Amino acid sequence: MWIYEKKLQYPVRIKNPNPALAKLIISQYGGPHGELGASLRYLSQRYSMPYPELRAILTDIGTEELAHLEMVGTIVYQLTRNLTQEEIQKQGFDAYFIDHTTGVYPAAASGAPFSAACIAVTGDTLADINEDLAAEQKARVTYDNILRFADDPDVRDPIKFLREREIVHYQRFGEGLRIATDRLDSKNFYAFNPSFD
C-alpha cells in the first residue's frame, strides 16, 4: 500500500508551450525506455526476488518511477496546453493531435504506442537485475538526448532531475546485484536460477 502525496517529486512550471519538444519528451512517458515501462518492470520483478533487500529496492524504485511518470506527463501537458491550430500544425504536433488532442498518451517519440513487450520479467534474479541496470542506463541516454533538444530552463531543470535519478537507480541496482552475487556460490554463478533452483 502506498500513500500518495499530492505534489510532484520535483516542481514542473513550464511557461512557454512547445509541442515539438513535447513530441520528443513523450518517449519518457510511454517509449521503450520510459517511466511507465520501468515502473511496471520493477514492480513486477519484485515478487520473485529471493531476498527482502532486493524486493525493497525494486519496490522503492518502481514506486519512484510512478512519480517520474507523473512528472513527465505534467511536462508534456504543460508543453501542449492552450495551443492554437496554427501552432499545432507549425510545430508538427498535428498527427499526435488528431488521435489524442492534447491528452497525454503513452507512446514513443516515433509514435509507437506503449507495449509491455519492451520490458522483461524473467523470474531469474541475476537476469532481472542486469536488465534493470541496462534499463536505467537506456533511460539516462534518452534523457541525455532530450536535453540536446531542450533549451528552455523550465523544461531542462525537471529533465535534469529525472536524469540524475536514473543514475541513482543504477547505483541502487548495482548494490542489489552485489547482494545477490554475494549470496551465490561463486563457482556456480550462472549455472542456475537462484530464485528457483
ZIKAKA-V473393 format. One record per residue. N is the residue number from 1. SS is DSSP state (@ for helix, = for strand, . for the rest). NEAR is the number of other C-alpha atoms within 8 Angstrom. Layout:
N/SS/NEAR, N/SS/NEAR
This chain:
1/./2, 2/./3, 3/./4, 4/./4, 5/./4, 6/./4, 7/./4, 8/./9, 9/./7, 10/./7, 11/./6, 12/./11, 13/./6, 14/./10, 15/./6, 16/./5, 17/./11, 18/./9, 19/@/13, 20/@/9, 21/@/10, 22/@/13, 23/@/11, 24/@/10, 25/@/12, 26/./18, 27/@/15, 28/@/16, 29/@/16, 30/@/17, 31/./16, 32/./11, 33/./14, 34/./12, 35/@/13, 36/@/13, 37/@/14, 38/@/13, 39/@/14, 40/@/9, 41/@/12, 42/@/13, 43/@/12, 44/@/8, 45/@/13, 46/@/12, 47/@/7, 48/@/9, 49/./13, 50/./9, 51/./7, 52/@/7, 53/@/8, 54/@/13, 55/@/12, 56/@/9, 57/@/11, 58/@/12, 59/@/11, 60/@/8, 61/@/11, 62/@/14, 63/@/10, 64/@/9, 65/@/12, 66/@/11, 67/@/10, 68/@/11, 69/@/12, 70/@/9, 71/@/12, 72/@/12, 73/@/11, 74/@/9, 75/@/12, 76/@/13, 77/@/12, 78/@/11, 79/@/13, 80/@/12, 81/./8, 82/./5, 83/./8, 84/./6, 85/@/6, 86/@/6, 87/@/9, 88/@/13, 89/@/9, 90/@/7, 91/./10, 92/./9, 93/./12, 94/@/9, 95/@/7, 96/@/9, 97/@/10, 98/@/7, 99/@/6, 100/@/9, 101/./7, 102/./8, 103/./6, 104/./9, 105/./8, 106/./12, 107/=/14, 108/./16, 109/./11, 110/./5, 111/./7, 112/./8, 113/=/9, 114/./10, 115/./6, 116/@/6, 117/@/5, 118/@/8, 119/./9, 120/./8, 121/./8, 122/./7, 123/./10, 124/./12, 125/@/13, 126/@/10, 127/@/9, 128/@/13, 129/@/11, 130/@/9, 131/@/9, 132/@/11, 133/@/11, 134/@/8, 135/@/10, 136/@/12, 137/@/11, 138/@/9, 139/@/13, 140/@/12, 141/@/8, 142/@/10, 143/@/13, 144/@/9, 145/@/8, 146/@/10, 147/@/11, 148/@/7, 149/@/7, 150/./9, 151/./8, 152/./6, 153/@/6, 154/@/10, 155/@/12, 156/@/11, 157/@/8, 158/@/11, 159/@/10, 160/@/10, 161/@/9, 162/@/10, 163/@/12, 164/@/9, 165/@/8, 166/@/12, 167/@/11, 168/@/8, 169/@/10, 170/@/12, 171/@/8, 172/@/9, 173/@/12, 174/@/9, 175/@/8, 176/@/12, 177/@/11, 178/@/8, 179/@/10, 180/@/12, 181/@/9, 182/@/7, 183/./6, 184/./9, 185/./6, 186/@/7, 187/@/4, 188/@/8, 189/./9, 190/./5, 191/./5, 192/./7, 193/./10, 194/./10, 195/./10, 196/./5, 197/./5
